[in-house]
Amino acid sequence: LGWDIFPYILFAIAVLLIPHEAAHGIASVLDKVPIKSSGVFMAIFLPGGFVEIDEEDLAKRKALTKLRVFAAGSFTNAVTFGVVLLLLFALFQTAPAGVLVTGFTPGSPAAEAQLPQWSVITGLNATTVTQIQDVAIYMYKVNPGSLVQVRLNDGQVFNVTTGRSDTNSSRAILGIYNRDYVPLRYDFLSLQSQYQLYYGVFYWLVIILPNVALINMLPMIPFDGDRYFDTLLGVLGIKHTRPFRTIASVVSLGLLLSNLILSFVLFGTVFPR
């Protein structure tokens, strides 16, 4: 992954933060909890928003009011995630219909054969291609130096002489960077724009919105989940909540760190190297 992913990440964070903070403010106003200040900001390239609630006034309110205010942000993020999924399914078909060529490796045999970037591969010789796995399975059977007819979704055919992998001399390659091509239900964007919308905008929204909403509701200081948990303990009649909150925070932190470490070991980092 390169630096080109960061505009999409920043956009997803903005879609997360601004409604999140607005929801806290709206929940406070509905329950007549005073708001000291609110606004939007731009920190370097990161847009966001903030709502400063009168914490002293909130502390005196009923448990139900506190629970509504504390859960409002993550609940709104969950609803936003649902809207994003509806838009995704409304705009894009549910199954891939080929393999999109997003770029070429240095010395690419496909580039030398004039295969266009942002074209959709639908066949290799007589084999139909609907997803990346089809290409991988077919190329596993091909020897370096073999002639492969690459068929595109617009009917064009390109004769590509396969190259040799730098890491495995017995493996044949086309020399392309690719992604599954998931077509729009209504064809109103170029293939490059479709790729940016699907793998840029929607991809990061689907990753960031639900995960941050869940993490924020973990009973871990200083997240909203800790304050929600503290209020629930009060409802149960527990006066000294600090030990329970500490234990819950340690367990939540352990789970979160374990997840991050395991994800890094299995998949690496999203940051460019």
N, C-alpha and C positions, 0 to 999 in steps of 0.2 A: 504494500500500500504506500502511496506517495502523499505529498503535501496537498494534492488536489482534493483529498477527503475532508480537509478541515472546514471549508465553507459549509459543507453539509452538516458536519458535527455542530458547528456554531449555530446554524439555523435550527437544528433539532433542540439544542439547549435553550434557545430563545423561546421556541414553542413550548418547552417544558416550564421555564421559569416564570414567564410573564402571566400565563393563566393560573399557575400555581399560587403566586403571590396575590393575584387579583381575587382568587377564590377565598383566601384567608380574609381579605378585606371585606368581601361581600358577606361572608358568614358572620363576621364581626358586626357589620352594619345591621344585618337582619336581626341579630340578637341585641342590638343597641349597645355594643361594646365600643367605646371611643377609639378612634384611630388618631394617633399623634401625627403621623406623616406618611406619605406614600409618593411613589414616583417611578419613573423608568430611568435607566442609565445605559451608558455604553462604556464598558471597561475594556480599553484597547479595542479589540474586535468583537468582544462578547456583549451582546445586548441582554438586558435583563430588567427586572423590576423589583420593588420592595414595598412592603407594608409594615409600618411600625404600630403595633397594637398596644393599647394601654394595658400593660401586664398586671399592674396593681388592681385595676378594675376587673380584669378577666379572672384574677385569682379569687375574687369574692363571688363570682357567678356560680350558678348551679352546674353540676357535673355535666348535664346534657349539653349546655351551652359550650363548655370547654371542649367536650368531645367533638362537637360539630366544627368548631374553629380549628382544632388540631388536625382533623381528618380532611378538611375541605381541600387542601392543596393536592394531596395524593389522590383523593377521589376525582378531582378535576383532571389530573393527569391520566387516570384510568379511563375516564370518559373521552378525553382527547384521543387516547390510543384507540378506543373503539371507533371513533369517527375516522381516524387515519386508516384503519382496516377496511371500513366501509368504502372509503374513497379508493383504496388500493384495489379492492375486488370490483368496484364499479368501473375503474379505468382499464385494468389489465386482465387478460385472460388467466385462467388458473394453472395452465400447464405450458411448459416451454414448447416452442415450435421450430427449433433449430439452434445453432450456435453462432453467437455474434462475435465477429472479429473486432477486438478493441485496439489491437496494436500488433507489432511485430518484434521478434527478437533480433539482435544484431546478426546480419548475414542470413536473414530469414529466407528459406526456399520459397515460401508463399509470396513474400514481397518481390522476390526476383521474378516470379511468374505473373506479377502485376495483379495479384488478388487485392481487391480494394479493401481499405480499412472501413469499418462500419458496414460490412456486408454480412449476410446471414447464410451460413453453410447449412444445407439441408440434405447433402448426400456426399459420400466418398465412394467413388466407383459405383457399384450397384447397391451399396449399403445406405439405408435411410438414416439420417441423423436428426434427432429431435432434442438432444441434450449433450452436455460436455462428456458425460460418461460414454456415450456412443462413439465419440471421437477417440477417447482413450482406449476403449476396447478394440477398435479397428486398428489403430496405429500400433498396438501391441503385437499385432500379427504381421506387420509390414517391416521389411528390411530397409536399411538405409540405401538410397539410390534408386528406390522403386518409383515408378510413375503412378501418381494418384490423380484421378479426375475429381476435382472439387466442384460440386454443384451448388449453386446459390438459389435462394428463393425467388429470384427474378428470372430464372431460366439460364443464366450464364454458366459456362463451364470453363474451368481453368485447369490446365495440366501442370501439376506440381511434382517435381522430382524431389523426393524426401531427402532431408539432410540427416546428419548424425548428431546425436545428443552429446553435449560436452561432458556430461557426467556418466554416461553409459554408451560406449561406442557401438554397441549392438542394437541400440534403440533408435528407431526412425522418428523424425520430427517434421512437422510442417513449419515450425518457427512462428507460431502465432500466440498472442494473448487473447483469451476468449472468455465469454460468459454465456450462460444459458440465455437464449433470446425468448423473453416473455412478451408477446405482442400486445399492443393496445387493442381494446375492443373497438375503438373508433380511431382510424388512422389520420391523426392531425399533427403529428410531430415527426421530425426526422429520426432516423435510427440512433444517432448520437444523443439527441435530446431525450429519447425514450430511455436510453441507458442511464443518463444522468438523473432522470426522474425516478426510475425504479431502483437503481443501485446506489444512487446518491441520496436524494431526498427521502424516499420512503424507507430505504434500508436503515438509515440511521434513526429515523423517527421510531421505527418498529423496535429497534434495539434500546434506545435511550428512554423513551417514555415509560414503558411498563417496568423496566428494571429500576429506574430511579424512584418511581412511585412506590415500589415494594421496599427498596432499601430505606427510603425516608420513613416508612412505617415500622421499621425494626425498632424494638424497645432498646434503643442505644442512644446514649447522650452524644451529641446534642440534637438528634433528629426529632421530628414531630412525634414519631412513634414512642419515644421515651416519655414525652409529656402526656400522650394518650394513655400509656401504660400506668403512669403515676396517678392519673385521674381515675382509672379503673380500680387501682388498688385502694384509693380513697373511698370509692363506691362500696367496696367489699369490707370497709371498716378498718383497714390497716392504716394506722397513724404513722408509724415509722417506715416509710417506703424506701428510704435510701439503700439499705442492704439489698432489697429485692431488685431495685433499679440497677445497682452495681453488678449484681450477678447476671441480670438479663443483658446488660451492656457488654460484659466480658464474653458471654456465650455468643451474642450477635456478632461482635467483632471477630471472634474466632471463626465463625461460619463464613463471614464476609471475606476475611483474609484467606481462608482455605479455598474458597471459590476463586478468588483472584489468582492465587498461586497455581492452582490446578489448571485454570484457563490459560495462564501464561505458559505452563509446561506443555500443554497439549496443542495450543494454537499460536503461541508467540504473542507479540505486541502489535497493536494497530499503528504504532508510531513509525514513521519512516526511518530507515537506517542509512 
